[in-house]
Amino acid sequence: MRSRSELRTQADRGSISAEFALALPAVIMVLLFVISFALQGAAQVSLEEGARAAARELARGESAATAEIAARRVAGEGTAVGLTREGPYVTVVLTRPVRLLGWLEIEATQDAEATALVEDPL
């Protein structure tokens, strides 16, 4: 015959398993969102680097097509490129949609802008 303490221990084990089963999906979702936000930070850095690369190309006197290729090479495909020139300066604006975990697109965009002084040809 089992004592009352042994019966309680077995019942507690079952409740712990049930609580863990209920909490696990929430923990996994939080972990996935944290990873997704970290990936968005890395994607923002690549977008800013793409804008700088395109601005450097334009500052050296390269064509707009060459600058767009440089921007997309660094920032990735699916990036919208905007080029403007005001006096001796060129500005590159890159925009792309935000995707959570690589597949879920939300109503937000990442933007990056870089401005450079155009070099005078010698």
ROFI-9028 format. One record per residue (C-alpha): residue in three letters; residue number from 1; x, y, z. Coordinates in Angstrom, 2 decimals. Layout:
REM residues N
[node "ALA" NUM [X Y Z]]
...
REM end
This chain:
REM residues 122
[node "MET" 1 [0.00 0.00 0.00]]
[node "ARG" 2 [1.34 3.42 -0.97]]
[node "SER" 3 [1.53 6.29 1.41]]
[node "ARG" 4 [-0.14 9.63 0.83]]
[node "SER" 5 [3.19 11.37 0.17]]
[node "GLU" 6 [4.03 8.90 -2.64]]
[node "LEU" 7 [0.63 9.49 -4.25]]
[node "ARG" 8 [1.09 13.28 -4.06]]
[node "THR" 9 [4.53 13.05 -5.67]]
[node "GLN" 10 [3.11 11.16 -8.64]]
[node "ALA" 11 [0.28 13.68 -8.99]]
[node "ASP" 12 [2.76 16.58 -8.84]]
[node "ARG" 13 [4.81 15.06 -11.64]]
[node "GLY" 14 [1.76 15.01 -13.87]]
[node "SER" 15 [0.91 18.64 -13.13]]
[node "ILE" 16 [4.48 19.76 -13.81]]
[node "SER" 17 [4.37 18.03 -17.19]]
[node "ALA" 18 [1.07 19.71 -18.03]]
[node "GLU" 19 [2.37 23.15 -17.02]]
[node "PHE" 20 [5.51 22.63 -19.08]]
[node "ALA" 21 [3.43 21.57 -22.10]]
[node "LEU" 22 [1.34 24.73 -21.78]]
[node "ALA" 23 [4.30 27.09 -21.29]]
[node "LEU" 24 [6.59 25.64 -23.96]]
[node "PRO" 25 [4.84 27.17 -27.02]]
[node "ALA" 26 [4.94 30.63 -25.43]]
[node "VAL" 27 [8.64 30.29 -24.64]]
[node "ILE" 28 [9.37 29.14 -28.20]]
[node "MET" 29 [7.43 32.09 -29.67]]
[node "VAL" 30 [9.32 34.59 -27.52]]
[node "LEU" 31 [12.61 32.99 -28.54]]
[node "LEU" 32 [11.68 33.13 -32.24]]
[node "PHE" 33 [10.74 36.82 -31.99]]
[node "VAL" 34 [14.02 37.64 -30.23]]
[node "ILE" 35 [15.94 35.85 -32.99]]
[node "SER" 36 [13.85 37.62 -35.63]]
[node "PHE" 37 [14.58 41.05 -34.15]]
[node "ALA" 38 [18.29 40.24 -34.05]]
[node "LEU" 39 [18.12 39.27 -37.73]]
[node "GLN" 40 [16.32 42.55 -38.48]]
[node "GLY" 41 [19.19 44.42 -36.84]]
[node "ALA" 42 [21.69 42.62 -39.05]]
[node "ALA" 43 [19.52 43.30 -42.11]]
[node "GLN" 44 [19.42 47.01 -41.23]]
[node "VAL" 45 [23.22 47.10 -41.08]]
[node "SER" 46 [23.47 45.50 -44.54]]
[node "LEU" 47 [20.93 47.99 -45.88]]
[node "GLU" 48 [22.97 50.91 -44.55]]
[node "GLU" 49 [26.15 49.42 -45.99]]
[node "GLY" 50 [24.41 49.07 -49.37]]
[node "ALA" 51 [23.42 52.74 -49.30]]
[node "ARG" 52 [27.02 53.74 -48.50]]
[node "ALA" 53 [28.38 51.53 -51.30]]
[node "ALA" 54 [26.02 53.09 -53.86]]
[node "ALA" 55 [26.84 56.62 -52.65]]
[node "ARG" 56 [30.57 55.89 -53.01]]
[node "GLU" 57 [30.05 54.65 -56.58]]
[node "LEU" 58 [28.15 57.81 -57.50]]
[node "ALA" 59 [30.70 60.04 -55.76]]
[node "ARG" 60 [33.48 58.51 -57.88]]
[node "GLY" 61 [31.52 59.36 -61.03]]
[node "GLU" 62 [30.06 55.93 -61.82]]
[node "SER" 63 [26.66 55.62 -63.49]]
[node "ALA" 64 [23.36 55.25 -61.66]]
[node "ALA" 65 [23.03 51.67 -62.95]]
[node "THR" 66 [26.40 50.76 -61.44]]
[node "ALA" 67 [25.36 52.31 -58.13]]
[node "GLU" 68 [22.10 50.34 -58.10]]
[node "ILE" 69 [23.96 47.11 -58.79]]
[node "ALA" 70 [26.35 47.86 -55.91]]
[node "ALA" 71 [23.45 48.64 -53.57]]
[node "ARG" 72 [21.59 45.43 -54.39]]
[node "ARG" 73 [24.76 43.35 -54.22]]
[node "VAL" 74 [25.33 44.47 -50.63]]
[node "ALA" 75 [21.77 45.01 -49.38]]
[node "GLY" 76 [20.10 42.13 -51.21]]
[node "GLU" 77 [17.48 41.72 -53.89]]
[node "GLY" 78 [14.06 43.19 -53.29]]
[node "THR" 79 [15.57 46.49 -52.21]]
[node "ALA" 80 [14.11 49.69 -53.70]]
[node "VAL" 81 [16.83 52.17 -54.66]]
[node "GLY" 82 [16.30 55.92 -54.87]]
[node "LEU" 83 [19.04 58.23 -56.21]]
[node "THR" 84 [19.01 62.03 -56.05]]
[node "ARG" 85 [21.56 64.73 -56.75]]
[node "GLU" 86 [21.56 68.17 -55.16]]
[node "GLY" 87 [24.41 70.35 -56.27]]
[node "PRO" 88 [27.71 68.61 -55.50]]
[node "TYR" 89 [26.04 65.92 -53.34]]
[node "VAL" 90 [24.40 62.61 -54.20]]
[node "THR" 91 [21.96 60.87 -51.88]]
[node "VAL" 92 [21.01 57.21 -51.98]]
[node "VAL" 93 [17.90 55.95 -50.20]]
[node "LEU" 94 [17.30 52.20 -49.87]]
[node "THR" 95 [13.99 50.73 -48.71]]
[node "ARG" 96 [12.77 47.18 -48.24]]
[node "PRO" 97 [9.86 45.48 -46.46]]
[node "VAL" 98 [10.37 43.98 -43.02]]
[node "ARG" 99 [9.98 40.22 -42.84]]
[node "LEU" 100 [9.72 38.35 -39.55]]
[node "LEU" 101 [11.59 35.06 -39.51]]
[node "GLY" 102 [12.26 35.46 -43.21]]
[node "TRP" 103 [8.73 34.76 -44.40]]
[node "LEU" 104 [6.12 36.82 -42.53]]
[node "GLU" 105 [5.90 40.30 -44.03]]
[node "ILE" 106 [4.47 43.02 -41.80]]
[node "GLU" 107 [3.37 46.56 -42.64]]
[node "ALA" 108 [6.74 48.16 -41.99]]
[node "THR" 109 [9.85 49.01 -43.97]]
[node "GLN" 110 [13.52 49.36 -43.26]]
[node "ASP" 111 [15.15 52.49 -44.67]]
[node "ALA" 112 [18.75 53.60 -45.04]]
[node "GLU" 113 [20.18 56.79 -46.49]]
[node "ALA" 114 [23.70 57.83 -47.43]]
[node "THR" 115 [24.99 61.11 -48.85]]
[node "ALA" 116 [28.36 61.72 -50.49]]
[node "LEU" 117 [30.20 64.61 -52.09]]
[node "VAL" 118 [30.80 64.02 -55.80]]
[node "GLU" 119 [34.49 64.12 -56.66]]
[node "ASP" 120 [35.63 66.52 -59.36]]
[node "PRO" 121 [37.10 64.78 -62.39]]
[node "LEU" 122 [40.75 65.55 -62.93]]
REM end
